[in-house]
């Protein structure tokens, strides 16, 4: 064997994902200072390394980095194994430079660069494959040899249920093929090698998830699915995903189905619509709680989450809690019934998702904090938005806080509360590295109790600037276009931080304040020249939000703004979470109240007759759900139907007419689903 091309393909980021960034930096410093290893390659492909401190490490061919051996007492991937890779890359680079010098001037007698000289710690550039490659090249025999029968059996069971996947093939912008799975993102940074595939999951599930990723590539290549398109792979039609998987562990019991729970959802939502949500009592709330548990047990994660939210909303109505929103109740009823109608049941129910996935050592980058009211006004909720760079996604760490009697419980008061051994303010502007992180199907993060010592927190620094796309946006309009064509919102996966991003800001325009809606607005311009409207509403729980945000935007040093991106009238709107300035990150929700900032008043917003007609019709349907269809009168929907006709929405008006003639749950669902989808599409539609 002449060279270990797999080791030459490992860059610093991949090594950091396989070990951790601190070990990579330390090994690089040692190599750069002359304390690196001397390495040798035997005919079988094993690389051996001897270090000045007396340690010896070896990495045979065909095994992952953690399967290497070292004489030092450190468990797992130690700095010596990382140093072995860096020293081998430096030696290969030195030999390549020597060969090039010999070819250009064979008699010059020039001396090749020393392997451990300055700059030697930088990983050698990976050899470029002659042609783009696909992980679909791995057959099931290779997967079985790499991960074993239990991993393939677990992958087969998940595949038979159907798995939501997004396949990204290798191209100029994506040198490493990848697959986004419900529980993680699997990347293949080393061409034609399973040993260095990255999943971010613990060793117990790594083989299962890499196998699913390979099968996803195989299915996408067979079907011609474009890169970046989300789809459900597997399911009953693909139950024979692989011969090795098909014979692995046939004795395992079949996964639970959501059929019985789906029948219960239909019955309970029909009862709620007929009798009215205003008449919900303790018995029905208990039924809803049992239904939520049944859906979760059947791995129907999305309707389970909707049922949980509906239960909270109905309980809030009974308690006269201000968190109750009748429009939201109607949306949840539509969602529960629509998910039962969806053609892609695995996508709509979430049965292919893992309820909880334990992650291996993970680096998270804080994007900011959002503060909201908790149950009955006696609690507060902080939501820390966290980017996971290796997977290219955002997550949410949620914490409920009790508010002492007599205290307002504002964001400024919560900023000093301790979480994971640090203040909320510190966590909101930090890099967090932990070995005890797990994530739910909806991308909510938890940190296991009793393992706080395995979590480290460091200042944010310039971490936002190095986030991968689409976490970091240079063109917000392009991001919204990429999200076009998704399934309607009532049947999409319930991803909590799906719209959390960091926007690279090229210019900040003038600020304005709408006193009627108590909203601060400004125009940001991104690197592509797209105008993004920043919009932040006043909140009594965050009395310093508007003034702190205005001061940060007017500082003249804004480089990035994190927030929740959404379309309004076809244009990008950002609800800010944090602002990065020359003085550091600013967290508006955690800011203390200051003297009011003088603002220029904004002119009234232009009327939108289409949105007004659709919103009025939605409100009419929400009122029907509140009072009950059994007591509905035909004339209740007449004004809303008339408004829809005046704006040319004849199909929506006809659905309201049909509901007035036959006030049944199915007719209500037809009309509500049409209206909600039309309203969403109207917001997403580009305007001239």
DRENTORMI-544151 format. One record per residue: residue in one letter; x, y, z of N, C-alpha, C in turn. Coordinates in steps of 0.05 Angstrom, whole numbers, plus 5000, padded with zeros to 4 digits. Example, Ala and Ser with C-alpha at 12.3 -4.5 7.8 and 13.67 -1.06 7.14 Angstrom:
DRENTORMI-544151
a526448865156524649105156526449345156;s525749555142527349795143525850015157;
//
This chain:
DRENTORMI-544151
x501749765000500050005000501850255000;x501350434980503150654977502350894995;x499750935000498951165015496251115028;x495851245050493251235064491651475055;x490251455033488651675022486451755041;x485451565057483351635076484351835097;x486751795106487851985126488552255113;x489352255088489952505075487452665070;x485152535069482652675064481452805089;x482552745112481452855137482353145141;x480453335141481153605147480753665176;x481353915184481253985213478553955225;x476454035209473654025219472853735223;x473553555205472853275208474353155232;x476853215235478353115258477053215284;x476253465284474953575308472353435314;x470853355293468353215297468852925307;x471152805299471752535307472952535335;x474252755343475452765370474253005384;x475653225386474553485393476553705385;x475653945383477354155372479754215389;x479454185415481654235433483954045428;x483353785424485453585419486853645392;x485253725372486453785346488354025349;x487554235363489354465366491854395382;x491554225403493954155418495853985402;x494753785387496453625371497853785349;x496453985338497654155318499854325329;x499454425354501654585366504154425371;x503654175380505954005386507453935360;x506053885339507353825313508854075303;x507554305306508754555297511254625312;x511354545338513654615355515954415353;x515554205337517654005334517353765353;x515053765368514553545387512653345376;x512353345349510553155336511752885334;x510152705322510952425320512652375295;x514252165296515452055272513651815264;x512951805239510951615230512151425209;x510951195207511850995187509350845177;x509450755152507250615140508250345131;x506950135142507849865135506349765110;x507149545098505849455073502949395076;x501949325100499149275104497449525107;x498749755107497250005109497050115137;x498249985157498150085184500150315188;x499150535199500950765205501650745235;x504250745240505250745268506651015274;x506251105298507451365306508851335333;x511251455335512751465360513051765368;x512351825393512352105402514652155421;x515652405422517852465441517252405470;x514652395478514052335506514052045512;x514751875492514951585495512451435487;x510251575481507751445473508051345444;x506651125440506650995413503750945406;x503051015381500350985371500350845344;x498150715338498050575312495150585302;x494850605276492250605264492250425240;x491150175243491149995220489350095198;x489649985174487950055152485149935156;x483150075146480449965146479049985173;x479950155191478550175217478150475222;x476050545238475650825245477850925265;x477851185269479951305285479851205314;x477351165325477151065352478150785356;x478550635334479550365336482550355336;x483850585334486750585336487750525364;x490250465367491350395393493450605401;x493650645428495750825438496550725465;x499150765472500150685498499550865520;x498451105514497751295536495151205549;x494651305574492251205589489651345581;x489751545563487351695557485351515542;x482751525550480751355536479951475509;x478951305491477851395466480051505448;x479151705432481051835413482752035428;x485251975432487052155447488552345428;x490052515440491552715423493752575407;x494652335416496652205400495552085374;x493051985375491851885350491352125331;x490552345342490152585325492952675315;x494952675332497652745324498752555303;x498052305304498852105284497852195256;x495352275255494152355229495552605219;x495852805236497153055228500053015219;x501552845234504252785226504452635200;x502552455195502552305170501952495147;x500052685151499452875130501853055124;x503153145146505553315142507753165127;x508152915134510152755120509452725090;x506952675085506052645057506452905041;x505753125055506153385042509053445036;x510753375056513653425052514753255029;x513853005028514852825007513852924980;x511353024979510253124954511853374945;x512553544964514053784957516853704947;x517953504960520653414952520653294924;x518553134918518253014891517953234870;x516353444877515953654858518453814853;x520053854874522554004871524553834854;x524553574858526353404843525653404814;x523053404808522253404780522853664766;x522653894781523054154768526054214765;x527754124785530654174783532153944796;x532453724781533653484792536453524803;x537853714794540653744803541053974822;x538854084830539054324847539954264875;x539454024885540253954912538654094933;x536254194925534554324945533554134966;x533154224990532354055012529354075016;x527953855019525053865023524453985050;x522054105052521054215077520854005099;x521854065123521653875145518853815152;x518353565159515553485165514453635189;x516153695208515153835232515754125232;x516354245209517054525208514554705211;x514954965210512755155213510555105193;x508155105203505855055186505254765180;x506954585191506454305184503954195196;x502854335216500454225230497954255213;x498054425192495654445175495254185160;x492754075161492253825147492753855117;x493753635106494253635077491653655062;x491653795039489153815024488253535015;x485653475018484753205010485053164980;x485652914972485852864944483052874932;x482753014909480253044897479552794881;x477152684885476252454869476052524840;x476552334822476452394794473552464786;x471552334798468752384792467252404819;x465052544819463352544843462552254850;x462552204876461851934884459451944902;x458151714905455651704921455951484942;x455051524967455051304987453351074978;x451751104958450150874948451950654938;x454550714933456450504924456850284945;x456350344971456750144991454449944990;x455149684987453049484987452549385015;x450549215019449749135045451748955059;x453248815043455348645055457548815068;x458149045055460049235066458949355092;x456449425092455149545116455149345138;x454549095132454348885152457148845165;x459248845148461948805158462849035175;x461949275168462749515183461349555209;x458749495210457049575233455749335248;x455649105235454548875249451648835245;x450648595252447848525247445848685264;x446348745290444348905305443849175293;x445949305283445649575272443949565247;x444449365230442849345205439949265211;x439549095232436849025239435249265249;x436549435265435249675275434649865252;x436549895233436050065209433749955193;x433549695190431449575174428749635186;x428549615213425949665226425149965222;x427050145223426450425218425650465189;x427050335171426550365142423750265135;x422850055148420249945142418050135151;x418550295172416550485181416450735163;x418650775148418951015132420551225146;x422551345133424351535145424351795129;x424052025142424152275128427152345123;x427952385098430752435092430952665072;x433252805074433953005054436752935045;x437052845020439652765009440952994995;x443553035002445153244989447553104975;x447453094949449552964934452053134933;x454253014925456753154923456753334899;x457553594904457853784882459853994891;x460254204875462254404881461754544908;x459154584914458554724939458354534962;x458254274957457954074979460053854973;x462453884982464553684976464153424991;x462453425012461953175027459053105024;x458352875012455552795010454352775038;x451752825041450552815067447552745065;x446452655087443652595089442652705115;x440552865114439252965139437052765147;x437452635169435552445180433952585202;x431752475211430252595233431952645258;x433752465264435252485290437952605287;x439052635263441752755260442252785230;x444552905224445552925196448052745193;x448052575174450252395168451852505145;x454452545149456252645128458352435122;x459352435096461352255087463752425077;x465352535095467552725087469852585073;x470152325077472352185064471252005042;x472052055017470851904995471251604998;x469051454993468951164993469951035019;x469351165041470151055067467851085087;x467150855099465150855120466450915148;x469050865149470350895175470251175186;x470151375169470251645178467551795173;x465451645169462751765166462051895193;x460852125192460152285216457052285219;x456152225243453252235248452552415272;x454452455290453952615314452552455336;x451552205329450252035349452251875365;x451251755386452951585402453651335387;x455651185397456550945383454350735381;x452450735400450250535400448450565376;x448250805364446450845342447950935316;x450550975318452051075295451650885271;x452050635274451950445252449150435239;x447050445256444350445245443850695228;x444750935237444151175223445851205197;x448351115198449951115173448650925152;x447750695162446450505143443950635131;x442250775147439950905136440751115115;x442951255120443851455102444651335075;x446051105076446950975052444450885036;x442450765050440050675036438550915025;x438651145038437251385028438551475002;x441251465000442551534975441851334954;x441651074961440950874942438250914930;x436250974948433551024939433351284922;x434851494931434751744916435951714888;x438051554885439251504859437351344841;x435951154853434050994838431651164828;x430751344845428351504838429051764824;x431551834824432352094811431552334828;x431352304854430652524872432752734871;x431952994867433953204867435253244894;x437753354894439053414919437453634934;x437453604961436153804977433153774980;x431953564968429053524969428453334992;x426653425010425753255032423753055021;x423952805030422052595022422052375043;x420052205041419951975059421051735044;x423151615054424451385042423651135058;x423650915044422950665058419950635059;x418950525081416150455083415550185072;x413050095073412349825064413349755036;x413349955018414149894990417149834988;x418649925008421549885007422549715030;x420849535039421549375063423949195057;x424549135031426748965024429249135018;x429849335035431949525030434549395024;x435249175036437749045031437648755039;x439148585025438948305031440048245059;x442248375066443348325093441448425115;x440148655110438248755130435748585131;x434948475108432448325108432648065123;x435047965126435347715141436347755169;x436948005176438048065203435748085224;x435947915243434147935267431247935260;x430347735245427547715237425647665261;x426747575283425147515307424247765322;x425248005314424548245329421648305324;x420148405345417348475342416948705323;x414648715309414048925291413549185306;x414249415295413849675309410849725312;x410249875334407449945339406450125317;x403850095310402650275290400950485303;x400450695288398850915298395850895290;x395050655280392350635270390250675292;x390550535314388550565336388550855347;x390850975350390951245360389751445339;x390151385313388951555293385851555294;x384751315299381851295302380951465326;x382451445348381751605372381951905367;x383951985351384252275344381752365329;x380952205309378552285293376152315311;x375752125329373352125346373352365365;x375652415378375852625398375552905385;x376952945362376753215349373953255338;x372653045330369853075320368053155344;x368453035367366853105390367353395398;x369853485397370553755404369253955385;x369253895359368054075340364954085342;x363753855348360853855350359853995375;x361153945398360154055423361354335429;x363654395417364954655421367154635442;x369454765436371654755455371054915480;x369155095480368455245504367155065525;x366254835517364954655536366754435546;x369354465541371254265549371454255579;x371154005590371353975619373653795627;x373853725652376053555661376153285648;x373753165643373752905631374952905603;x374253105587375253115560378253185560;x379153355578381953405581383553155588;x382352985605383752735612383852555588;x381752545572381752385547383952485528;x384252745527386252865509389052795519;x389452785545392052705556392652415550;x390652245552391051955546391651925516;x390252075499390752065471393652145464;x394552355477397252455473399252225480;x398752085502400551865510400451635490;x398051575480397851355460399251425434;x399051675425400451765401403451745404;x404451835428407251825433408251535433;x406651355445407451075447407550945419;x405851045401405750945374407751085355;x409551255367411551405352410251605332;x407751685337406451885321407152155334;x409552245331410652475346409252735340;x408552785315407453045308404653075318;x402752895314400152925326400252915357;x402152775368402452775397403153055407;x404953185393405653455401403353655397;x401853615375399453785371397353735392;x396953485400395053425422395853555448;x398453545454399453675478399053975478;x399554105455399054385453396154455455;x394454285443391554335445390554315473;x391554115488390854085516391554325532;x393954435527394754685541392954915535;x392154935509390455155501387655135514;x386554895514383854855526383954895556;x386154805569386354855598386655155603;x388055295586388355585589385655725587;x383855635569381255745567379655705592;x379755455603378355395628379355565651;x381955625651383155795673382956085667;x381756165644381756445636384556565634;x386356405623389056475620389356635594;x390856845594391257015570392756865548;x393956645554395356495533393456355513;x390856345521388956215503388556375478;x388656245455388356375429386456205412;x383956305408381956145393382856075365;x384356255352385356195325387255965326;x388955965346390855745349389455475355;x387355485370385855235376384755125350;x383655305333382655215307384855095290;x387155215290389455115274390254835284;x390254795310390954535321388954315314;x386354385315384354195307384654125277;x385154325261385654265232388154085229;x390254145243392653985241392153695248;x390853645271390353375280388753215259;x386753345247385153205228386553185201;x388053385193389453375167391553165167;x392953125189395152925189394052645184;x391452595191390252335186389552295156;x389352525142388552505114391052495095;x393352555105395752595088396452335074;x397252365049398152125033400752015044;x402552195052405152105063404752085093;x403851865103403251835132405751855149;x407951745140410351755156411252035160;x411052205139411852485142409852635159;x407252585156405252735170405052655200;x405552395206405252305233407952305248;x410152305234412752295247413552025257;x412351805246412851535256415751445250;x417051575230419751505224421851655241;x420951815260422751975277423451825302;x425851885313426651775339425651975360;x424351865381423252045402425552205415;x427752075421430052205433432552085421;x434552255414437052155404439252265422;x440852085433443152175449445452235430;x446552475433448752565416451452515430;x453552465413456152445424457252725430;x459752755436460853015443460053215421;x458553425429457253605410457953895416;x458554045396458954335398456454475389;x455454655406453054815400453855115402;x452755275384453255555383450655705389;x450655865410448256005419447556215398;x444956235393443856435374442256645388;x441756615414440256815428438056695445;x436456865458434456765477431856905473;x429656755477426956855476425656805503;x424257005514422856985540419857005535;x418356825548415456835545414056755571;x411456795573409956725597409556425598;x409456325623408856045627406056005637;x405555785649402855695657401655895677;x399255985670397756155688399056415696;x401156495682402556735689404356715713;x404456475726406156435749408856325742;x409356275716411956165707412956335684;x415456305679416756425655418256205641;x418456245615419856045598422056185583;x424456075585426656175568427255965547;x427556055523428355875501430955965489;x433055805493435655855482435855715455;x436355875434436655765407439555705403;x440155465394442855365391443355245364;x445455325351446155215325447954975329;x447554755314449254525314450754525287;x453154645286454554685261455054435245;x455754215259456353965244453953865228;x451553905239449153815226447854035209;x448554285213447354505198444554565206;x443854515231441054555240441054725266;x438754815274438354965299436654795318;x437254825344435854685365434854885386;x433254785404432154955425432554825452;x433654975471433954885499431955055515;x429954915526427655055539427855005569;x427255215585427255195614424955365625;x423355235643421155375657422155475684;x421455715692422255835717419855915733;x419855865759417755965777418356255783;x416256415785416556705791415656745820;x417456845837416756895865414557095866;x412857075887410657255890411757545894;x410557725880411358005882413558085862;x414557895847416557955827415257955799;x416358125781415258145754416157915736;x418457805742419457585726420157675698;x421457905695422158005669424657855658;x425157905632427557785620430157865634;x430258115643432658215657433058065683;x430957995697431157845722432057555716;x430957445694431657165687434557145677;x435657355667438357355656440457255675;x440057295701441957205721441456935733;x439156815725438556545735440656345725;x441156135741443255945734442155705719;x443455635697442755405681445255275671;x445555015677448054865670450454995683;x450055115707452255235721453055505712;x451555625693452155895683449656055682;x449956315680447556485678446256455651;x443756515650442256505624443556695604;x444356935613445657125596448257015584;x449856875600452356765590451856545570;x449856375576449256155557448256265530;x446756485532445556595507447656705488;x450056755498452256855481454756675484;x454456415479456656235485456956015464;x459255885465459655625452459455415474;x457855215469457355015489458254745477;x460054605492460954345483460154145505;x458753935498457653755518457653465508;x457953285527457752995521455052885531;x453353055541450852965553448353095541;x448553145515446353265501444653055487;x442053085489440152925473438153115460;x437053025438435153195423432653035417;x430353175418427853045412427253045382;x425052915375424352905346423853195336;x422853375353422353645345424653825348;x427053715354429553865358429654035383;x428353935404428754065430431053925444;x432754075458435153975470434753935500;x435853725511435953695540438853615547;x439653685571442253605582441753435606;x442853195607442253005628443253115655;x441653065675442353145702444652975712;x446353095729448552945740450952935723;x450753055699453053045681453953325672;x453453515689454153795683457153825679;x458753665693461653695691462653635663;x461053485647461953425620461053635600;x460153865610459254085593461054325598;x462154435576463854675579462554905563;x462955145574461755385562463955595558;x464255695534466255905528464856135513;x466056375513464756605500464356545470;x462356685459461556645431463656705411;x465056935415467157005396466057055368;x467556955348466756995320465356745309;x464056585327462956335318460756365297;x459256585299457056625279458156645251;x460456775248461556815221462356565207;x462856345222463756095210461555885209;x459055955215456955765214456455685185;x455655445180455155355152452355445143;x451955455117449255505106447555245111;x444955275116443455515116443155655143;x444755575163444655715189445456005185;x447656045171448556315165447556395137;x446056615136444856705111446356945100;x447056935075448057165060445957275040;x443857115036441757185018439157075029;x437657245044435257145057433057075037;x432957215015430857154995431356874983;x433856804978434456544967433656324987;x433956375013433056175033430056135031;x428556355029425656315027424856175002;x426256224980425656084955426255784958;x428355724973429055434976426955294993;x425555435010423455315026420855285011;x420655394987418155374972417655084963;x415155014960414454744951414254544974;x414554644999414254465021411254385024;x410754155038407954085044406554305060;x403954325060402554525076403254495106;x403154725120404054735147402654535166;x400054475162398754285181399754005179;x401253935158402253655156405253645155;x406553875158409553875158410553775184;x413053675185414353605211414353845230;x413953795255413854005276416754065285;x418254215270420954285277420954555290;x421754565315421454815331423255045322;x425754985315427655195308428155195278;x426255105262426755085233427455345220;x426355565231426755825218428756005233;x430355885250432456035265434956055247;x435856305243438256355226439856585237;x442256615226443956845230444256985204;x443557245203443757395178446257565179;x447957535158450257705155449357975144;x449758195159448658455153450758625139;x449958735116451758915102451059205108;x448559255114447659535119445159535136;x445059735154442659775171441360035163;x438760015156437260255148436160395172;x434560605168433360765190431260595205;x430860665230428960535247426360685248;x424260545253421660665257419960515277;x417960645288416360515309413460555302;x411960335304409060335299407760345327;x406760575336405560585363403060425366;x401460385344398960235346399559945353;x401559835339402159545344404559515363;x405659745373407959735391410259565379;x411059635355412959475340415159655329;x417659565334420059695322420659555296;x421259715275421959605249424359745238;x425959595223428359705209428859545185;x430159655165430859515141433859435142;x434359175140437059075139437658995110;x440059025101440858935075443058725078;x442558495066444558275069446658305047;x448558115046450758125028449958114999;x447657984993446657964966444958204958;x444658394976443058634970440158604976;x439358384987436458334994435758505018;x433458635016432358785039430858605057;x431558595082430258435102429058615123;x426458595128425158765147425458645175;x426858785193427058695220424558805235;x423258625250420758705263420658585291;x420458755311420458665339418258805354;x416558645368414358755383415058795412;x413858995424414259045453412958825468;x414158745491413058535508413458635537;x411258615553411458715580413458545596;x413958295588415958125601418758205594;x419058355572421758435563421658735558;x421458895580421059185576423459325564;x425859195564428159325552428759235524;x426959065513427458945486427759165465;x425859335462425859525439428159725441;x428559835465430660035468433459915465;x433959675476436559545472437059475443;x434959385429435159315401435859565384;x434459785391434860035376437760135380;x438660125405441460225410443460055395;x443059795394444959615380444959675350;x442559715339442359765310443560035302;x443360225321444460495315447360525322;x448660305332451460325340453260355316;x452360275293454060285269456060065266;x455959865284457859645284456559375281;x454059365272452659105270453758945247;x454558695253455458515232453558285227;x452158195247450357975245447858015263;x445657915254443257905271442057625269;x441557505292440257245293437257285298;x435657105288432857135291431256915277;x428656945278426756755266425756875240;x426356745218425856845191423056745182;x421556925170418956845159418357025135;x416556935118415657105095413157265103;x413057515094410657675096410357825070;x408157785057407657905031409957835012;x411057605014413157514996415857625002;x416157775024418757885030419757785057;x422457755061423457645085423157835109;x422257725131421957875156423457725178;x425057865194426657735215425657835242;x424857655259424257705287426857665303;x428157875313430857855323431057715350;x433157555353433857425379436257555392;x438257625375440757745385442057905363;x443658095371445158265351448058255359;x449858215339452658215344453858485335;x455058625355456358885350459258865357;x460759085353463559085360463959045390;x461959125406462159085435461358815444;x460458645426459558375434456658335428;x455558095435452758045429450858195447;x448558285436446458415451444058235450;x442858185474440558015476438158185485;x436458265466434258455473432358345494;x431658085493429757985513430857985541;x433457995545434657985571435558265581;x435058465565435958735571434258865593;x435559025609434159175630432759415618;x430559505631429059735621430759985624;x430660155604432160415604430260635597;x431260875596429661105587428661055559;x426261135553425161085526426861215504;x427161065483428661155460426861325441;x427761545431426061705412425961565385;x423561525374423261385348421761555329;x422261505304420561615282418161445278;x415761565278413361405276413061305247;x412361045245411960925219409160995208;x408861025182406161065171404460815174;x401860835173400160595175400760395153;x400560145160401159935140398959945118;x399859875094397959875071395959645075;x393459685067391359485070391959255051;x391259015060391558775044388858635043;x387158685023384458575024384358275023;x386258145009386257855009386857735036;x388957845050389557745077387257805096;x385958035093383758105111381457915107;x380757845082378557665077379157385088;x381557285083382257025093382357015123;x383457225136383557235165380757245177;x378957395165376257415176374857145174;x375257005152374056735149375256535169;x377856555173379156385193377956435221;x377556685227376456755253373656645256;x372056655235369356555235369356255241;x371256115228371455825233372355765262;x374155925272375055895300372755935319;x371056125313368656175331366755945329;x366355825306364755585304365855355321;x368555325320369755115336369455165366;x369355415373369055485402366155425411;x364155505395361355475403360255205397;x361355065377360454805370358754805344;x359154605327357754575302354854505306;x354154365328351454285333349554515337;x350654745345349054985350349455195328;x350855125307351455315286348955395271;x348955645263346755755246347855835219;x346355785197347355835171348356125166;x347056325179347856595173350456675186;x351556515204354056585217356456615198;x356456465177358656465158358156645134;x355856765132355156925108356957165104;x357557325125359357555121362157465111;x363257255123365957165115365957065087;x363856915079363656815051363357045032;x361857255039361557485022364157635018;x365757655039368357795037370257635019;x370157375020371857215002371057244973;x368457254968367557294940368457564929;x368357774946369058034936371958054928;x373657884940376557874933377157664912;x375157534901375557334880376257054890;x375957004916376556734927374056574928;x373156494904370556364901370556074913;x372855934910372955664920372755664951;x374155844964373955864993371155935002;x369856124987367156204993365255964990;x365655804970363955574965364255364988;x366655344998367055155021365555255046;x365455515050363955625073360955585069;x360055615044357255565038356455275043;x358255095035357754815040357654745070;x359354875085359354835114356854945127;x355955185117353455295128351055115122;x351054985099348854795092349054535107;x351554445113351954195127354154235148;x353554325172355654385192356754135205;x358353985190359553735199362553775203;x363853615220366753635224368353615199;x367453435180368953405155368753665138;x366353785136366054025121367754255134;x367754265161369354465175372254435169;x373254185169376054125164376754205135;x374954145116375554215088375954515086;x374154665097374254965095376655075110;x377154975134379355085150382055015137;x382354775127384954705115385454875090;x383354915074383655085050384455365058;x383055485078383655755085386455795097;x387255615115389855645127392055615106;x391755425088393755385067393855625049;x391555735042391455975025392756215038;x392256245064393456465079396556435079;x397556195084400456155084401656205057;x400356105036401356145009401356445001;x399256585011399156875005401457025018;x402256945042404557065055407156995041;x407356755030409856675018410156774989;x407956854977407956934949409657184945;x411457174926413157404920411457634908;x412157884916410758114905412658264887;x411558404867413258564849414558794864;
//
